Every structure is written in structure tokens, then in C-alpha cells.
């Protein structure tokens, strides 16, 4: 299933609700994030609750996006990855890179607070 992205704003945090697969054949997330960064957005929550599969290319996209956000003094938090996706982050030790939250309010609060520091 192709990646579907729905964007909504909570205060000055862009919340992106993702569903489908984050893999080599789909690049809309990277393109959208580059556009948002170009517009001056710096606070992001990626809701992964609907993502059922991430391959190495998808992980690479997330790491690349994370780097771009940090280089612009922003912050990106991940929200509600499935057990399968969370296990992938654990195996690849990306849990030490990404801030991962279970509750949307926590993810938004962390993105807003840390990006303002």
C-alpha cells in the first residue's frame, strides 16, 4: 500500500499522520518535509500508527529527514509506531536517535518545547 500522508497543525507543530508503507518506492514524505522546512517550519510529529512496514530505504529517509530538521534547529518526534516498527527501531538502535512517544499530547509538547530551546 502506498504511503498516505495527512497533515494537520497543532499550534506551531506540524503533525503528519502516515499510513501504509515507508519504503524505497515512496518518497512523498521526504518531499513534503523538505517543502515544510523550506517554508520555515521547524516542529514536527510523525504519527506512525498507520505505518505497517518500513524497509531500509524508509529508515534512511527518516534519518535523513531527522538530520535536516536538526540542522535547521528544529525537532521531530515519532508517535505511536506499531510493535513491528518499534522493534525495527530497537534492532537498528534508532531508539537512541529518535524521540518516540506513545501519546500525541506528549509528542507535541516535546516538539514544541525542545524546538524553542
TORLO-664370 format. One record per residue: z, y, x of N, C-alpha, C, O in turn; residue in one letter. Coordinates in steps of 0.2 Angstrom, whole numbers, padded with zeros to 4 digits, always signed. Atoms other than C-alpha are relative to their C-alpha. Layout:
// residues N
ZYXZYXZYXZYXA;...
//
This chain:
// residues 117
+0000-0006+0004+0000+0000+0000+0000+0006+0004+0004+0007+0009X;+0001-0006-0004-0005+0017+0007+0007+0004-0001+0010+0004-0006X;-0006-0004+0000+0009+0029+0011-0001+0006-0005-0006+0009-0005X;+0000-0005+0005+0013+0041-0003+0006+0005+0002+0011+0003+0003X;-0005-0004-0002+0022+0057+0001+0001+0006-0006-0004+0009-0008X;-0002-0006+0005+0031+0069-0012+0005+0004+0003+0010+0002+0006X;-0004-0005-0003+0038+0085-0005+0004+0004-0006+0001+0006-0011X;-0004-0005+0004+0052+0095-0013+0004+0004+0005+0006+0001+0010X;-0004-0004-0005+0063+0108-0006+0007+0001-0004+0008+0002-0010X;-0007-0001+0002+0082+0109-0007+0002+0005+0004+0003+0004+0010X;-0002-0006-0004+0087+0126-0001-0006+0001+0005-0012+0002+0003X;+0005-0001-0005+0078+0128+0015-0002-0007+0004-0005-0007+0009X;+0001+0007-0002+0077+0109+0018-0006-0003-0003-0006-0003-0009X;+0006+0004+0003+0060+0100+0015+0002-0007+0000+0003-0010+0005X;-0002+0007+0001+0064+0083+0008-0007-0003-0002-0010-0001-0007X;+0007+0004+0001+0049+0071+0009+0002-0007-0002+0005-0011+0002X;-0001+0007+0003+0050+0056-0002-0006-0004+0002-0011-0003-0001X;+0005+0005-0002+0040+0042+0006+0000-0006-0004+0006-0009-0005X;+0000+0007+0003+0034+0026-0002-0006-0003+0003-0011+0000+0004X;+0005+0004-0002+0023+0012+0004+0001-0002+0007+0007-0003+0009X;-0001+0002-0007+0019+0008+0022-0001+0006+0005-0006+0010+0004X;+0001-0005-0006+0021+0019+0038-0003-0005+0005+0001-0008+0009X;+0003+0005-0005+0008+0010+0049-0006+0004+0003-0008+0010+0001X;+0005-0003-0004-0007+0013+0060-0006+0003-0004-0009+0008-0002X;+0005-0003+0004-0019+0016+0046+0001+0006-0004-0003+0009-0007X;-0002-0006+0004-0010+0030+0038+0003+0006+0005+0008+0004+0008X;-0003-0006-0004-0007+0047+0046+0002+0006-0004+0002+0012-0001X;-0002-0006+0004-0003+0059+0032+0006+0003+0001+0007+0009+0001X;-0007-0003-0002+0015+0061+0037-0001+0004+0006+0002+0010+0006X;+0001-0004-0006+0010+0067+0054-0003+0006-0001-0001+0012+0001X;+0004-0006+0002-0002+0079+0047+0004+0005-0004+0004+0011-0003X;-0005-0004+0004+0010+0085+0034+0005+0004+0004+0006+0010+0003X;-0006-0003-0004+0024+0088+0046-0003+0005+0005+0000+0010+0006X;+0002-0005-0004+0013+0097+0058-0002+0006-0003-0001+0012-0001X;+0002-0005+0004+0007+0108+0044+0007+0004-0001+0007+0010-0001X;-0006-0003+0002+0025+0112+0039+0003+0003+0006+0006+0009+0005X;-0002-0003-0006+0030+0115+0057-0003+0007+0001-0001+0012+0004X;+0004-0006-0002+0016+0127+0059+0002+0006-0005+0001+0012-0003X;-0002-0005+0005+0022+0136+0043+0007+0003+0002+0009+0008-0002X;-0007-0003-0001+0039+0139+0051+0006-0004-0002+0012-0002-0001X;-0006+0004+0002+0049+0125+0043+0003-0003+0005+0000-0005+0010X;-0003+0003-0006+0062+0118+0054+0006-0006-0003+0009-0009+0001X;-0005+0005+0003+0074+0107+0042-0003-0005-0004-0007-0003-0009X;+0004+0006+0003+0068+0090+0036+0005-0006-0001+0009-0007+0003X;-0003+0006+0002+0075+0075+0027-0006-0005-0002-0010-0003-0007X;+0005+0005+0001+0063+0060+0027+0004-0006-0004+0007-0010-0001X;-0003+0005+0004+0068+0049+0012-0004-0007+0001-0010-0007-0002X;+0004+0006-0001+0063+0031+0017+0002-0005-0005+0000-0011-0004X;-0002+0005+0005+0070+0022+0002-0006-0004-0003-0005-0010-0004X;+0006+0003+0003+0052+0018-0004-0004-0003+0005-0010-0006+0004X;+0005+0002-0005+0045+0013+0013+0002-0008+0001+0008-0009+0003X;-0001+0007-0001+0044-0006+0014-0002-0003+0006-0001-0009+0008X;+0003+0003-0007+0035-0008+0031-0001+0006+0005-0004+0011+0003X;+0002-0004-0005+0034+0001+0047-0002-0004+0006+0002-0008+0008X;+0002+0004-0006+0024-0005+0062+0001+0004+0006+0004+0010+0005X;-0002-0004-0006+0025+0001+0080-0004+0007+0000-0001+0012+0003X;+0003-0007+0001+0012+0015+0076+0004+0004-0004+0005+0010-0003X;-0004-0004+0004+0023+0021+0062+0007+0002+0003+0009+0008+0003X;-0005-0002-0004+0038+0021+0073-0002+0005+0005+0002+0010+0006X;+0003-0005-0005+0028+0030+0086-0001+0007-0003+0001+0012-0001X;+0001-0006+0003+0024+0043+0073+0007+0004-0002+0007+0010-0001X;-0006-0002+0001+0042+0045+0068+0003+0004+0006+0006+0009+0006X;-0003-0003-0006+0047+0048+0086-0004+0006+0002+0000+0011+0005X;+0004-0006-0001+0033+0060+0089+0002+0006-0004+0003+0011-0002X;-0002-0005+0004+0037+0070+0074+0007+0003+0002+0008+0009+0002X;-0007-0002-0002+0056+0070+0079+0000+0004+0006+0003+0010+0006X;+0001-0004-0006+0051+0077+0096-0003+0007-0002+0000+0012+0001X;+0003-0006+0002+0040+0090+0088+0005+0005-0003+0006+0011-0002X;-0005-0004+0004+0054+0096+0076+0005+0002+0005+0007+0008+0005X;-0005-0002-0005+0067+0096+0091-0003+0006+0004+0001+0010+0006X;+0003-0005-0005+0055+0106+0102+0000+0007-0003+0000+0012+0000X;+0000-0006+0004+0055+0119+0088+0007+0002-0002+0007+0006-0007X;-0007-0002+0002+0074+0120+0087+0002-0002-0007+0006+0001-0010X;-0002+0002+0006+0074+0110+0071+0004-0007+0000+0006-0009+0005X;-0004+0007+0001+0082+0094+0064-0004-0004-0005-0005-0001-0011X;+0003+0005+0005+0075+0079+0055+0005-0006-0001+0007-0009+0004X;-0005+0005+0002+0087+0067+0046-0004-0005-0004-0009-0004-0008X;+0003+0005+0004+0082+0050+0039+0005-0002-0006+0011-0002-0004X;-0004+0001+0006+0088+0045+0022-0002-0007-0003-0008-0009-0004X;+0000+0006+0004+0091+0028+0014-0006-0005+0002-0009-0008-0002X;+0005+0005-0001+0080+0016+0024+0002-0007-0003+0008-0008-0003X;-0002+0007+0003+0079-0002+0017+0003-0004+0006+0003-0002+0012X;-0003+0004-0005+0088-0015+0026-0004-0003+0005-0003-0003+0011X;+0006+0002-0005+0072-0021+0034-0001+0005+0005-0002+0004+0011X;+0002-0006-0005+0068-0004+0041+0006+0002+0004+0005+0003+0010X;-0006-0001-0004+0086-0001+0046+0000-0005+0006+0002-0003+0011X;-0001+0005-0006+0086-0017+0056-0005+0001+0005-0004+0000+0011X;+0005-0001-0005+0070-0012+0064+0002+0006+0005+0001+0006+0011X;-0003-0006-0004+0078+0005+0070+0006-0003+0004+0006-0001+0010X;-0005+0003-0004+0093-0006+0076-0003-0004+0006-0001-0003+0012X;+0003+0004-0005+0082-0018+0086-0003+0004+0005-0003+0003+0011X;+0004-0004-0005+0072-0004+0094+0005+0006+0003+0003+0010+0007X;-0006-0005-0002+0089+0006+0097-0002+0007-0002+0001+0012+0001X;+0001-0007+0003+0082+0021+0087+0005+0003-0004+0005+0009-0006X;-0006-0002+0004+0098+0022+0078+0004+0005+0004+0008+0009+0002X;-0003-0005-0004+0104+0032+0093-0004+0006+0001-0002+0011+0004X;+0005-0006-0001+0089+0044+0092+0001+0004-0007+0002+0010-0007X;+0001-0003+0007+0088+0047+0073+0007+0000-0003+0011-0004-0002X;-0006+0000+0004+0102+0053+0062-0002-0003-0007-0007-0001-0010X;+0002+0004+0006+0102+0041+0047+0006+0001-0005+0012-0001-0003X;-0005-0001+0005+0111+0044+0031-0001-0004-0006-0007-0006-0007X;+0001+0004+0006+0114+0034+0015+0000+0005-0006-0003+0003-0011X;+0000-0004+0006+0117+0049+0003-0004+0006+0002-0004+0009+0007X;+0005-0006+0000+0104+0063+0000+0004+0006+0002+0002+0010+0006X;-0004-0007-0001+0118+0077+0000+0002+0000+0007+0002+0005+0010X;-0002+0000-0007+0124+0071+0017-0006+0002+0005-0005+0006+0009X;+0005-0001-0004+0107+0071+0024-0003+0007+0000-0004+0010+0005X;+0002-0007+0000+0103+0088+0018+0005+0005+0003+0003+0009+0007X;-0005-0004-0003+0119+0095+0023+0000+0000+0008+0000+0005+0011X;+0000+0001-0007+0117+0088+0041-0007+0004+0003-0006+0007+0008X;+0006-0003-0002+0099+0095+0042+0001+0008+0000-0001+0011+0004X;-0001-0007+0001+0104+0112+0036+0005+0003+0005+0004+0008+0009X;-0005-0002-0005+0120+0113+0047-0003+0000+0007-0002+0005+0011X;+0002+0001-0007+0113+0107+0063-0006+0004+0002-0007+0007+0008X;+0006-0004-0001+0096+0116+0062+0002+0008+0001-0001+0011+0004X;-0002-0007-0001+0106+0133+0061+0004+0001+0006+0005+0007+0008X;-0004-0001-0006+0116+0130+0077-0005+0002+0006-0002+0003+0011X;
//
